[in-house]
Amino acid sequence: MNTGVKITAFAAALAATFGTAYGVGKGVGPVEEPAKAGHGEHAAATPEPSASAGGHAGHEEAPAQAGAELPGGLQVSDGGYTLALETPAPPVGRSTLKFAIEDAGGRKVTAFTTEHGKELHFIVASRDLTVFRHLHPEKAADGTWTVEADLPAAGGYKAFADFKPAAKGAKGLTLGVDLGVPGAYTPRPLPAAAPTATVDGYQVRLGGTLDPGKAGELRLTVTKGGRPVTDLEPYLGAYGHLVALRQGDLAYLHVHPNEGGPGPDVSFTATAPSAGTYRLFLDFQHEGKVRTAAFTVKAGAPGTAPAPAATPSGTASETAEHDAGGHSHG
């Protein structure tokens, strides 16, 4: 088994409808004693009170403690930049989303620093965390970003843009904005707890801890047919890509591993901004196709995780997908 690697924060903040398989995971609390932890490139958030559980549009975002830095994705504007969504009410099904990053003067930003192979990373998730879309928009010369997305049900969603302007002294930001798909809406509960997800014949086991206020290791092991997968392929510059969203306000952490081999283990270091329930989405690529395994994690929960349990892919209660601006991976 390869030595676990560490995470660099992208935020945890943006697969099965476009032809990529998705994994429906279950939740875990602490699983095993974490290995040595690393740190991310976005500033770590100071712990704050746990957000209330829920899954509908119009949630009040969790307040920060005095002097604390907000987790990613809770603000539509930060550092003089704003995520301006031009399509705030897309229809059910496949549609085109358009947005821009605007500076303090309202001008569309056109120059960004490439990070993890992209100038900007864009994710859309439903407020009940049962729909997850990792999208790759295309930028026009005027700074307008466009991407197709399939939002399968009415309800509240949140879009996240993770980027770093190319301006001198600019820092990496993760901004979030609400959007609503019109129609009758019934929120769905998160999947129950279990440390194993099954996606397209692959089994992914989650070990480690997600700890409030301190770094902890999350270690994911990929197998297929009972055999370890040791030839994972790089995706966005790494052998794994992890997003975590907090239930209730969708505070966003996004992390990448640093050094490490191509499986079967991919390890991340993450810090939860508070105790509470989080939904984790692991992207990994094998045989030319990106797949997503999803887990529910209780940060700050006492005790150990339940025994492993697999959930078949294709469950109707959740969809996760990747999109490359009009065509699917694989």
C-alpha positions, -999 to 999 in steps of 0.1 A, spaced: 0 0 0 12 34 -8 19 59 19 -9 84 24 -4 119 12 -17 152 25 -43 177 14 -40 212 0 -72 231 5 -92 240 -25 -122 248 -2 -149 219 8 -164 243 -21 -181 227 -64 -212 126 -108 -240 102 -129 -260 120 -155 -234 130 -181 -221 95 -185 -198 94 -154 -205 70 -127 -213 81 -92 -209 65 -58 -234 68 -30 -215 66 2 -225 64 38 -214 84 68 -186 78 92 -174 93 124 -138 88 136 -125 56 120 -88 53 129 -60 73 145 -49 98 119 -14 99 105 7 131 105 -14 159 91 -5 186 66 -21 219 58 -39 234 28 -32 265 7 -64 283 17 -64 297 52 -79 273 77 -111 284 93 -114 289 131 -140 266 147 -175 281 150 -208 269 163 -223 239 144 -249 249 118 -283 234 121 -292 205 98 -314 210 69 -317 211 31 -337 239 16 -329 272 0 -328 304 20 -307 290 49 -291 316 71 -254 311 69 -236 302 102 -222 333 120 -185 335 126 -169 341 160 -153 375 166 -121 376 146 -126 342 130 -122 336 93 -153 323 76 -151 290 59 -151 290 21 -183 294 1 -204 314 27 -200 348 10 -209 359 -25 -183 387 -22 -149 388 -5 -116 406 -10 -131 430 -35 -144 402 -58 -180 390 -64 -195 359 -79 -221 373 -103 -245 346 -114 -264 355 -146 -287 325 -145 -301 323 -109 -332 303 -118 -324 275 -143 -351 250 -152 -352 214 -141 -329 193 -163 -301 203 -186 -295 240 -190 -266 265 -194 -253 284 -165 -235 317 -169 -215 337 -144 -186 361 -140 -162 372 -113 -164 409 -109 -139 432 -92 -147 460 -68 -156 483 -97 -181 459 -112 -158 449 -141 -155 413 -152 -122 397 -143 -104 380 -172 -71 370 -158 -67 342 -133 -39 321 -119 -40 284 -130 -43 261 -100 -48 223 -102 -49 226 -139 -77 251 -141 -81 289 -139 -114 284 -120 -132 254 -104 -170 254 -103 -192 232 -82 -230 231 -78 -247 212 -50 -283 209 -38 -291 224 -4 -299 189 8 -266 176 -5 -281 148 -26 -270 164 -59 -234 172 -66 -220 186 -99 -183 192 -105 -183 213 -136 -156 228 -159 -168 260 -174 -153 278 -203 -143 315 -202 -151 340 -230 -128 369 -238 -150 393 -218 -147 372 -186 -181 355 -189 -180 318 -178 -204 293 -194 -211 256 -186 -239 231 -191 -254 215 -160 -281 189 -154 -300 197 -122 -325 168 -119 -350 183 -94 -366 215 -83 -353 232 -52 -325 252 -37 -289 248 -49 -256 266 -43 -229 273 -68 -192 277 -57 -164 293 -76 -128 286 -64 -102 308 -81 -72 331 -76 -71 364 -96 -39 371 -114 -37 405 -98 -6 413 -77 -11 402 -41 -44 385 -48 -53 354 -27 -72 323 -35 -110 327 -29 -140 305 -27 -172 324 -33 -208 309 -31 -241 320 -45 -276 306 -43 -297 295 -72 -331 280 -73 -347 256 -97 -385 264 -99 -410 237 -91 -423 215 -63 -396 206 -39 -392 178 -13 -359 177 5 -343 143 9 -323 130 38 -286 123 37 -276 86 33 -270 69 66 -236 62 81 -211 36 68 -174 40 58 -176 23 24 -190 36 -10 -195 16 -41 -193 32 -75 -193 15 -109 -178 -17 -95 -152 1 -74 -152 1 -36 -139 31 -17 -132 28 20 -129 59 42 -106 59 72 -93 86 95 -110 115 111 -125 149 103 -118 169 134 -133 203 144 -106 229 148 -76 207 141 -60 189 112 -69 153 107 -61 127 81 -88 113 57 -75 82 40 -94 66 11 -86 32 -3 -98 22 -37 -103 -14 -47 -122 -33 -75 -133 -69 -73 -115 -72 -40 -81 -61 -55 -64 -29 -47 -63 -3 -76 -26 7 -79 -28 26 -112 -50 55 -105 -46 83 -131 -39 120 -123 -70 141 -123 -66 179 -119 -29 173 -111 -34 147 -84 -45 111 -78 -76 123 -59 -98 153 -55 -119 159 -24 -147 183 -17 -165 186 17 -197 205 24 -212 212 58 -248 203 62 -270 233 70 -251 262 54 -229 244 29 -196 257 42 -171 245 16 -137 228 19 -119 216 -12 -87 197 -9 -61 179 -30 -35 154 -20 1 164 -23 27 137 -28 18 100 -31 15 71 -54 -13 61 -78 -33 41 -52 -48 22 -37 -45 48 -9 -52 85 -14 -48 106 18 -59 141 26 -55 164 56 -85 185 64 -98 207 93 -135 210 99 -145 245 109 -170 231 135 -186 200 148 -214 188 126 -223 167 96 -204 170 64 -208 154 30 -175 143 13 -172 138 -25 -140 120 -37 -131 122 -74 -107 97 -88 -98 87 -123 -91 52 -135 -90 38 -171 -98 72 -185 -130 78 -165 -136 100 -135 -158 86 -108 -171 101 -75 -176 83 -42 -196 101 -16 -196 98 22 -214 114 51 -190 123 80 -197 134 115 -171 158 127 -166 158 164 -187 126 169 -176 104 198 -168 67 193 -159 48 162 -174 43 128 -199 16 121 -188 -16 103 -182 -13 65 -213 -13 43 -215 -9 6 -242 9 -13 -248 1 -49 -242 29 -74 -272 42 -93 -294 49 -62 -320 74 -70 -316 94 -38 -284 111 -49 -266 121 -81 -230 132 -85 -214 141 -118 -185 157 -136 -189 178 -167 -163 192 -190 -183 221 -205 -206 201 -227 -191 166 -228 -187 140 -201 -155 123 -189 -149 89 -203 
